[in-house]
Amino acid sequence: MATASTADRLAGYQRRYRELAAQLADIGLIAAGSITRRYTRCGHPGCRCQADPPQPHGPYWQWSAKVNGKTVSRRLTERQAALYKEWIANDRELRAIIAKMRKVAAKATELQLKEATDD
């Protein structure tokens, strides 16, 4: 039988777990990967990118991520890059919330397992 203190602690863990789970519903679209701003040089002699000092072409936005074990890259418009940045931030937030949920769940399960052995 759980003591009042143990029952209160368990209820607190369950309440915190539900609060974290509710936060998941507010997260928008998610995407993995990263966004970088690139500058490139072409191979045309006399181009400004070949000058001294060089003036590379760009900036160009690029998204890269692992897809089925392979790195995939895609050139993006500035608007698309802004969307991907938002989605990647959402993904990071999702992972952070899940990490917190795991910690709370670990404490709750440890408490429940201890109670199960005391019976």
CNS distance restraints for C-alpha pairs under 8 A (distance, minus, plus):
assign (resid   1 and name CA) (resid 115 and name CA) 7.28 0.50 0.50
assign (resid   1 and name CA) (resid 119 and name CA) 6.71 0.50 0.50
assign (resid   2 and name CA) (resid   6 and name CA) 5.87 0.50 0.50
assign (resid   2 and name CA) (resid   7 and name CA) 5.84 0.50 0.50
assign (resid   2 and name CA) (resid 115 and name CA) 6.45 0.50 0.50
assign (resid   3 and name CA) (resid   7 and name CA) 6.00 0.50 0.50
assign (resid   4 and name CA) (resid   8 and name CA) 5.95 0.50 0.50
assign (resid   5 and name CA) (resid   9 and name CA) 6.15 0.50 0.50
assign (resid   6 and name CA) (resid  10 and name CA) 6.08 0.50 0.50
assign (resid   6 and name CA) (resid 111 and name CA) 7.51 0.50 0.50
assign (resid   7 and name CA) (resid  11 and name CA) 6.06 0.50 0.50
assign (resid   8 and name CA) (resid  12 and name CA) 6.14 0.50 0.50
assign (resid   9 and name CA) (resid  13 and name CA) 6.27 0.50 0.50
assign (resid  10 and name CA) (resid  14 and name CA) 6.18 0.50 0.50
assign (resid  10 and name CA) (resid 108 and name CA) 5.91 0.50 0.50
assign (resid  10 and name CA) (resid 111 and name CA) 7.18 0.50 0.50
assign (resid  10 and name CA) (resid 112 and name CA) 7.90 0.50 0.50
assign (resid  11 and name CA) (resid  15 and name CA) 6.03 0.50 0.50
assign (resid  12 and name CA) (resid  16 and name CA) 6.13 0.50 0.50
assign (resid  13 and name CA) (resid  17 and name CA) 6.04 0.50 0.50
assign (resid  13 and name CA) (resid 104 and name CA) 5.99 0.50 0.50
assign (resid  13 and name CA) (resid 105 and name CA) 7.36 0.50 0.50
assign (resid  13 and name CA) (resid 107 and name CA) 7.49 0.50 0.50
assign (resid  13 and name CA) (resid 108 and name CA) 5.98 0.50 0.50
assign (resid  14 and name CA) (resid  18 and name CA) 6.21 0.50 0.50
assign (resid  14 and name CA) (resid 108 and name CA) 7.47 0.50 0.50
assign (resid  15 and name CA) (resid  19 and name CA) 6.26 0.50 0.50
assign (resid  16 and name CA) (resid  20 and name CA) 6.25 0.50 0.50
assign (resid  16 and name CA) (resid 104 and name CA) 7.39 0.50 0.50
assign (resid  17 and name CA) (resid  21 and name CA) 6.16 0.50 0.50
assign (resid  17 and name CA) (resid 101 and name CA) 5.84 0.50 0.50
assign (resid  17 and name CA) (resid 104 and name CA) 6.40 0.50 0.50
assign (resid  17 and name CA) (resid 105 and name CA) 7.19 0.50 0.50
assign (resid  18 and name CA) (resid  22 and name CA) 6.11 0.50 0.50
assign (resid  19 and name CA) (resid  23 and name CA) 6.54 0.50 0.50
assign (resid  20 and name CA) (resid  24 and name CA) 6.83 0.50 0.50
assign (resid  20 and name CA) (resid  97 and name CA) 6.40 0.50 0.50
assign (resid  20 and name CA) (resid  98 and name CA) 7.97 0.50 0.50
assign (resid  20 and name CA) (resid 100 and name CA) 7.68 0.50 0.50
assign (resid  20 and name CA) (resid 101 and name CA) 6.51 0.50 0.50
assign (resid  21 and name CA) (resid  25 and name CA) 7.32 0.50 0.50
assign (resid  21 and name CA) (resid 101 and name CA) 7.68 0.50 0.50
assign (resid  22 and name CA) (resid  26 and name CA) 7.44 0.50 0.50
assign (resid  23 and name CA) (resid  27 and name CA) 7.08 0.50 0.50
assign (resid  23 and name CA) (resid  97 and name CA) 7.76 0.50 0.50
assign (resid  24 and name CA) (resid  94 and name CA) 6.68 0.50 0.50
assign (resid  24 and name CA) (resid  97 and name CA) 7.43 0.50 0.50
assign (resid  27 and name CA) (resid  90 and name CA) 6.12 0.50 0.50
assign (resid  27 and name CA) (resid  93 and name CA) 7.81 0.50 0.50
assign (resid  27 and name CA) (resid  94 and name CA) 7.10 0.50 0.50
assign (resid  28 and name CA) (resid  87 and name CA) 7.24 0.50 0.50
assign (resid  28 and name CA) (resid  90 and name CA) 6.40 0.50 0.50
assign (resid  29 and name CA) (resid  87 and name CA) 5.56 0.50 0.50
assign (resid  29 and name CA) (resid  90 and name CA) 6.84 0.50 0.50
assign (resid  29 and name CA) (resid  91 and name CA) 7.92 0.50 0.50
assign (resid  30 and name CA) (resid  87 and name CA) 4.41 0.50 0.50
assign (resid  30 and name CA) (resid  88 and name CA) 5.95 0.50 0.50
assign (resid  30 and name CA) (resid  89 and name CA) 7.78 0.50 0.50
assign (resid  30 and name CA) (resid  90 and name CA) 5.48 0.50 0.50
assign (resid  30 and name CA) (resid  91 and name CA) 4.86 0.50 0.50
assign (resid  31 and name CA) (resid  84 and name CA) 7.00 0.50 0.50
assign (resid  31 and name CA) (resid  87 and name CA) 5.14 0.50 0.50
assign (resid  31 and name CA) (resid  88 and name CA) 5.06 0.50 0.50
assign (resid  31 and name CA) (resid  90 and name CA) 7.74 0.50 0.50
assign (resid  31 and name CA) (resid  91 and name CA) 6.05 0.50 0.50
assign (resid  32 and name CA) (resid  65 and name CA) 6.30 0.50 0.50
assign (resid  32 and name CA) (resid  87 and name CA) 7.91 0.50 0.50
assign (resid  32 and name CA) (resid  88 and name CA) 5.81 0.50 0.50
assign (resid  32 and name CA) (resid  91 and name CA) 6.76 0.50 0.50
assign (resid  33 and name CA) (resid  63 and name CA) 6.76 0.50 0.50
assign (resid  33 and name CA) (resid  64 and name CA) 5.39 0.50 0.50
assign (resid  33 and name CA) (resid  65 and name CA) 4.08 0.50 0.50
assign (resid  33 and name CA) (resid  66 and name CA) 7.07 0.50 0.50
assign (resid  33 and name CA) (resid  88 and name CA) 6.87 0.50 0.50
assign (resid  34 and name CA) (resid  63 and name CA) 5.63 0.50 0.50
assign (resid  34 and name CA) (resid  64 and name CA) 5.50 0.50 0.50
assign (resid  34 and name CA) (resid  65 and name CA) 6.55 0.50 0.50
assign (resid  34 and name CA) (resid  85 and name CA) 7.78 0.50 0.50
assign (resid  34 and name CA) (resid  88 and name CA) 7.22 0.50 0.50
assign (resid  35 and name CA) (resid  61 and name CA) 6.89 0.50 0.50
assign (resid  35 and name CA) (resid  62 and name CA) 5.57 0.50 0.50
assign (resid  35 and name CA) (resid  63 and name CA) 4.57 0.50 0.50
assign (resid  35 and name CA) (resid  64 and name CA) 6.60 0.50 0.50
assign (resid  35 and name CA) (resid  81 and name CA) 6.86 0.50 0.50
assign (resid  35 and name CA) (resid  84 and name CA) 7.34 0.50 0.50
assign (resid  35 and name CA) (resid  85 and name CA) 6.80 0.50 0.50
assign (resid  36 and name CA) (resid  61 and name CA) 5.83 0.50 0.50
assign (resid  36 and name CA) (resid  62 and name CA) 5.29 0.50 0.50
assign (resid  36 and name CA) (resid  63 and name CA) 6.56 0.50 0.50
assign (resid  37 and name CA) (resid  59 and name CA) 5.99 0.50 0.50
assign (resid  37 and name CA) (resid  60 and name CA) 5.56 0.50 0.50
assign (resid  37 and name CA) (resid  61 and name CA) 4.66 0.50 0.50
assign (resid  37 and name CA) (resid  62 and name CA) 6.28 0.50 0.50
assign (resid  38 and name CA) (resid  58 and name CA) 6.60 0.50 0.50
assign (resid  38 and name CA) (resid  59 and name CA) 5.42 0.50 0.50
assign (resid  38 and name CA) (resid  60 and name CA) 5.02 0.50 0.50
assign (resid  38 and name CA) (resid  61 and name CA) 6.14 0.50 0.50
assign (resid  38 and name CA) (resid  62 and name CA) 7.03 0.50 0.50
assign (resid  39 and name CA) (resid  56 and name CA) 5.69 0.50 0.50
assign (resid  39 and name CA) (resid  57 and name CA) 5.43 0.50 0.50
assign (resid  39 and name CA) (resid  58 and name CA) 4.71 0.50 0.50
assign (resid  39 and name CA) (resid  59 and name CA) 5.10 0.50 0.50
assign (resid  39 and name CA) (resid  60 and name CA) 6.30 0.50 0.50
assign (resid  40 and name CA) (resid  49 and name CA) 7.94 0.50 0.50
assign (resid  40 and name CA) (resid  56 and name CA) 5.38 0.50 0.50
assign (resid  40 and name CA) (resid  57 and name CA) 5.13 0.50 0.50
assign (resid  40 and name CA) (resid  58 and name CA) 6.50 0.50 0.50
assign (resid  41 and name CA) (resid  49 and name CA) 5.40 0.50 0.50
assign (resid  41 and name CA) (resid  50 and name CA) 7.25 0.50 0.50
assign (resid  41 and name CA) (resid  56 and name CA) 5.29 0.50 0.50
assign (resid  41 and name CA) (resid  57 and name CA) 6.10 0.50 0.50
assign (resid  42 and name CA) (resid  47 and name CA) 7.76 0.50 0.50
assign (resid  42 and name CA) (resid  49 and name CA) 6.85 0.50 0.50
assign (resid  42 and name CA) (resid  50 and name CA) 7.89 0.50 0.50
assign (resid  42 and name CA) (resid  57 and name CA) 7.90 0.50 0.50
assign (resid  43 and name CA) (resid  50 and name CA) 7.87 0.50 0.50
assign (resid  44 and name CA) (resid  50 and name CA) 7.71 0.50 0.50
assign (resid  45 and name CA) (resid  50 and name CA) 6.63 0.50 0.50
assign (resid  46 and name CA) (resid  50 and name CA) 6.35 0.50 0.50
assign (resid  46 and name CA) (resid  51 and name CA) 7.08 0.50 0.50
assign (resid  47 and name CA) (resid  51 and name CA) 6.83 0.50 0.50
assign (resid  48 and name CA) (resid  54 and name CA) 6.33 0.50 0.50
assign (resid  48 and name CA) (resid  55 and name CA) 5.50 0.50 0.50
assign (resid  48 and name CA) (resid  56 and name CA) 7.08 0.50 0.50
assign (resid  49 and name CA) (resid  54 and name CA) 4.74 0.50 0.50
assign (resid  49 and name CA) (resid  55 and name CA) 4.52 0.50 0.50
assign (resid  49 and name CA) (resid  56 and name CA) 4.41 0.50 0.50
assign (resid  49 and name CA) (resid  57 and name CA) 6.60 0.50 0.50
assign (resid  50 and name CA) (resid  54 and name CA) 5.41 0.50 0.50
assign (resid  50 and name CA) (resid  55 and name CA) 7.36 0.50 0.50
assign (resid  50 and name CA) (resid  56 and name CA) 7.87 0.50 0.50
assign (resid  51 and name CA) (resid  55 and name CA) 6.90 0.50 0.50
assign (resid  60 and name CA) (resid  75 and name CA) 7.04 0.50 0.50
assign (resid  60 and name CA) (resid  76 and name CA) 7.27 0.50 0.50
assign (resid  60 and name CA) (resid  77 and name CA) 7.66 0.50 0.50
assign (resid  61 and name CA) (resid  75 and name CA) 5.81 0.50 0.50
assign (resid  61 and name CA) (resid  76 and name CA) 5.17 0.50 0.50
assign (resid  61 and name CA) (resid  77 and name CA) 6.46 0.50 0.50
assign (resid  61 and name CA) (resid  78 and name CA) 6.63 0.50 0.50
assign (resid  61 and name CA) (resid  81 and name CA) 6.30 0.50 0.50
assign (resid  62 and name CA) (resid  73 and name CA) 6.62 0.50 0.50
assign (resid  62 and name CA) (resid  74 and name CA) 5.58 0.50 0.50
assign (resid  62 and name CA) (resid  75 and name CA) 4.49 0.50 0.50
assign (resid  62 and name CA) (resid  76 and name CA) 5.61 0.50 0.50
assign (resid  62 and name CA) (resid  81 and name CA) 7.43 0.50 0.50
assign (resid  63 and name CA) (resid  73 and name CA) 5.48 0.50 0.50
assign (resid  63 and name CA) (resid  74 and name CA) 5.26 0.50 0.50
assign (resid  63 and name CA) (resid  75 and name CA) 6.47 0.50 0.50
assign (resid  63 and name CA) (resid  76 and name CA) 7.03 0.50 0.50
assign (resid  63 and name CA) (resid  81 and name CA) 7.46 0.50 0.50
assign (resid  63 and name CA) (resid  84 and name CA) 7.71 0.50 0.50
assign (resid  64 and name CA) (resid  71 and name CA) 6.69 0.50 0.50
assign (resid  64 and name CA) (resid  72 and name CA) 5.50 0.50 0.50
assign (resid  64 and name CA) (resid  73 and name CA) 4.26 0.50 0.50
assign (resid  64 and name CA) (resid  74 and name CA) 6.54 0.50 0.50
assign (resid  65 and name CA) (resid  71 and name CA) 5.52 0.50 0.50
assign (resid  65 and name CA) (resid  72 and name CA) 5.45 0.50 0.50
assign (resid  65 and name CA) (resid  73 and name CA) 6.66 0.50 0.50
assign (resid  66 and name CA) (resid  70 and name CA) 5.19 0.50 0.50
assign (resid  66 and name CA) (resid  71 and name CA) 4.39 0.50 0.50
assign (resid  66 and name CA) (resid  72 and name CA) 6.02 0.50 0.50
assign (resid  67 and name CA) (resid  71 and name CA) 6.18 0.50 0.50
assign (resid  67 and name CA) (resid  72 and name CA) 6.39 0.50 0.50
assign (resid  76 and name CA) (resid  80 and name CA) 5.59 0.50 0.50
assign (resid  76 and name CA) (resid  81 and name CA) 5.83 0.50 0.50
assign (resid  77 and name CA) (resid  81 and name CA) 6.12 0.50 0.50
assign (resid  78 and name CA) (resid  82 and name CA) 6.30 0.50 0.50
assign (resid  79 and name CA) (resid  83 and name CA) 6.41 0.50 0.50
assign (resid  80 and name CA) (resid  84 and name CA) 6.22 0.50 0.50
assign (resid  81 and name CA) (resid  85 and name CA) 6.10 0.50 0.50
assign (resid  82 and name CA) (resid  86 and name CA) 6.38 0.50 0.50
assign (resid  83 and name CA) (resid  87 and name CA) 6.27 0.50 0.50
assign (resid  84 and name CA) (resid  88 and name CA) 5.96 0.50 0.50
assign (resid  85 and name CA) (resid  89 and name CA) 6.11 0.50 0.50
assign (resid  86 and name CA) (resid  90 and name CA) 6.19 0.50 0.50
assign (resid  87 and name CA) (resid  91 and name CA) 6.24 0.50 0.50
assign (resid  88 and name CA) (resid  92 and name CA) 6.33 0.50 0.50
assign (resid  89 and name CA) (resid  93 and name CA) 6.23 0.50 0.50
assign (resid  90 and name CA) (resid  94 and name CA) 6.10 0.50 0.50
assign (resid  91 and name CA) (resid  95 and name CA) 6.25 0.50 0.50
assign (resid  92 and name CA) (resid  96 and name CA) 6.19 0.50 0.50
assign (resid  93 and name CA) (resid  97 and name CA) 6.20 0.50 0.50
assign (resid  94 and name CA) (resid  98 and name CA) 6.21 0.50 0.50
assign (resid  95 and name CA) (resid  99 and name CA) 6.12 0.50 0.50
assign (resid  96 and name CA) (resid 100 and name CA) 6.36 0.50 0.50
assign (resid  97 and name CA) (resid 101 and name CA) 6.19 0.50 0.50
assign (resid  98 and name CA) (resid 102 and name CA) 6.16 0.50 0.50
assign (resid  99 and name CA) (resid 103 and name CA) 6.45 0.50 0.50
assign (resid 100 and name CA) (resid 104 and name CA) 6.31 0.50 0.50
assign (resid 101 and name CA) (resid 105 and name CA) 5.95 0.50 0.50
assign (resid 102 and name CA) (resid 106 and name CA) 5.96 0.50 0.50
assign (resid 103 and name CA) (resid 107 and name CA) 6.40 0.50 0.50
assign (resid 104 and name CA) (resid 108 and name CA) 6.23 0.50 0.50
assign (resid 105 and name CA) (resid 109 and name CA) 5.94 0.50 0.50
assign (resid 106 and name CA) (resid 110 and name CA) 6.01 0.50 0.50
assign (resid 107 and name CA) (resid 111 and name CA) 6.19 0.50 0.50
assign (resid 108 and name CA) (resid 112 and name CA) 6.17 0.50 0.50
assign (resid 109 and name CA) (resid 113 and name CA) 5.91 0.50 0.50
assign (resid 110 and name CA) (resid 114 and name CA) 6.11 0.50 0.50
assign (resid 111 and name CA) (resid 115 and name CA) 6.30 0.50 0.50
assign (resid 112 and name CA) (resid 116 and name CA) 6.13 0.50 0.50
assign (resid 113 and name CA) (resid 117 and name CA) 6.36 0.50 0.50
assign (resid 114 and name CA) (resid 118 and name CA) 6.38 0.50 0.50
assign (resid 115 and name CA) (resid 119 and name CA) 6.60 0.50 0.50
